[in-house]
Amino acid sequence: MKYIYKLFLLLLILFCINLGFAQNEISSPYSGFGIGKLSSGTSVTSQSMGGISYAIQNPYFVNFKNPASYVAFDSLTFLADASFYALFTTLRTETKTQKNNSVRPAYLAIGLPVTRHWRTSVGVLPFSDLGYTILNSKTDEHIGKISYTYKGNGGLIQLFWGNAFQLYKGLSVGINTSYLFGHLATTRIAEIEGSNYFNSAIDNSLNVNGIYLSGGVQYFFNLKEKHRIGLGAIYENSLYLSVRKNETVTIFQGRYENMIGQDIISNINGKRGRMIIPQSIGAGTSYHYANRFLIGLDATWHQWEKFKLMNQSDSLKNSWEIKGGVQFTPNPQSNKYLKRISIRTGVKYSTGYFIVDGKTVDEYTLAFGLGLPLKGISSNHAINILFEYGQLGSLQKNIIAENFIRLSVNFILHEKWYQRVKLD
């Protein structure tokens, strides 16, 4: 078993290293709205089923989207879940195509028993990502060609501590207390060809941090032997985050990367304000047959029209997300390895929460995954593999089409946490 712990320790170290350096690796023009491109906020197991999580309980992964699910943790085991993913993105317009690849951490979560009716979980995961470079140009009849460059990088990270309580058989409640922090930076540059004109640049950076609470409830009941129904709901309250803004306006000659004769005409350091991330409400249901078959459906409403940054709104609208997924395990207790492999698939549709040229940018995602027990070690240790294909926007709407493929893998360690030894 020693090499299993060494592997997990290596994953933990790599996760922490990558978390610090991977915040600017995405390339999506749609991350320039609001706080950036939002993380899925779900485990690899859930994502493999389209992201369903509100009415899911499982002792073998951390479902941090609904904290009420933590009550499923075994009373004598320690659960750890670490995940990474590779993202392959293709951006298309009617005349151009751009590709971008990145590898980065997804999340790290740990689940523990506390008392008979109390379970806890801690973890870290990305909350949002900001990363884009957009080039545009036009020709003015008086001064010639003007080139515009828009850049963004950074993101927000979420540290959470969750607790769940079993109220009575089948009914549980939970709450996540989260600390959000991060850095969001944007740059706007206007450059005129030739040496007779001054160019300009506006550099903005935001340091963001704050605490918010999210809660969930779940109820499970049996229809008859081996047939089980699950109901769940979550509420994520509005976040009031503290913001410190720095802004510099510069005029210069030459290129931005190699300025000549620069002059700072405006400089704002440490201006304080706040960011409001609006509330979300979600509900879901699931059907379980023994431990072999699972099907679920989730719906979520996000009130993005209430988003504000330094008292300014953005081009955002309220949105809906619908998720559906299934899981099939031929026989979890079989001695044959292939029968213990879980097969998962799911779909997600979002109406989109930002507006481009008066058009909403919706999103479609198709997911497929496998749950692979580690043969010869323990049926409770597992590696989960996820393949996702998705699309934002559409050329038919005359906006950028963003297609992506995400390959995710997570390693689950499920070990005895506390057990007394009795001597005869």
C-alpha positions, 0 to 999 in steps of 0.5 A: 500500500505504500506506493499508493500513498506515495502516488497520492502525495505526489499528486498533492504536491503537483496540484499545489504547484500547478494551482499557483501557476496555471491560472492564466493558461486558458484561452477563451474570449468569453472569459472576459465577462463577469469574473471569468469562465466559471469552473464546473464546481463538481467532481469528475464522477459527477461531471461524467454524468453531465454534472448531476450532483444535487441528489447524489450520495456516494461514500467513494467520492466527495460531492462538494456541490451539495454538502448534504451528501457528505453524510454518505462518508463511511464512519471508519474511513478517510477519503481523498480525491485529487483531479487534473485535466487537459483542455483542448480549445478551438476558436472559430470565426468565419475566416480564422481558427485558433487552437489552444491546449493546457494541462492543469489541476481541477480540485483536491478534496478530503472527506472525514467522519466526525461523529455518528451523525456528522461528517466533514470535508475540506478542499480547494478548487478553481472558482473561475478562470480569466484568459484571452488575447483578442486582436482587432484593427481598423483604418482611419482615413486621417491617421491610418491603421489602428491596432487594438489588443485586449488581454486578460489573465488570472482567476479566483480560487475557492477554499471550502470547509463543509459539514453535513448532519444526518437529521434522521433516516434519509434526511440530511443537511449540509453547509459549505463555508468558502473563502474566495481569493484571486487576481484578475488583470486586463489590458487594453492597448491602442497602437497607431502605425508609424512613429508620429503618433502616441499610443495608449494602454489601460492596465487594470488589476483586481485583487479579490477576496471574501467569504460566502456560505452555500447550503444543501439538503437531501432526502432519500427513500425506498420505493421497494427493495433495491429501488431508491429515490433521491431528492436534493436542493442547494442554495448559493447565497450572493457573494459580497467580495472585497476588491482592491483595484489598481489602474494605470493609463499610459501613453507611449511611442513604439510597441507596448512590449518595448515602450519609448518615451512612456508617460503615465497620465493616470494611476490609481492604487488600492482603490477599495470597492466590492464585487457582487456575485449573485445567488443560485438555486438548484434542485435535482432528483435521482433514481437508484437500482441497488448499486448498479444503476443510477439516473439523475436530473438537475436544474439550476437558476443563476441570477446574473443580472444582479452582478456588479463590480465597483458599482458597475454592471456587466452584459450579463443575464439570468440563466438556466442550466439543465443536466442529466446523466446515468451510471451503470455498474454491471456488478460492484461485488463481482470477482470479475474486474470488468463487471466492477467498472462503472460506465457513465454518460451525461449531457448539460445545456446552459442558456448562457449568462453573457450577451455578445452583440445582443445575442446570448451565448449558450453552451452544450456539453456531452460527457462520457466516463469510466470508473476503474477500481484499482485491481489487486489493491482495493475495490474502494481505490479507483481512477476515474476518467472523463471525456467531455465535448462542448461548444459555446456560441455559434457561427450561425449567430455571427459570434465566435464558436468555441469548441472544447475537449476536456480529458479529466482523471482523478485518483480516489484514496479510500482508507481506514481512518480509525479502527480499534484493535481488539485482543483476545 
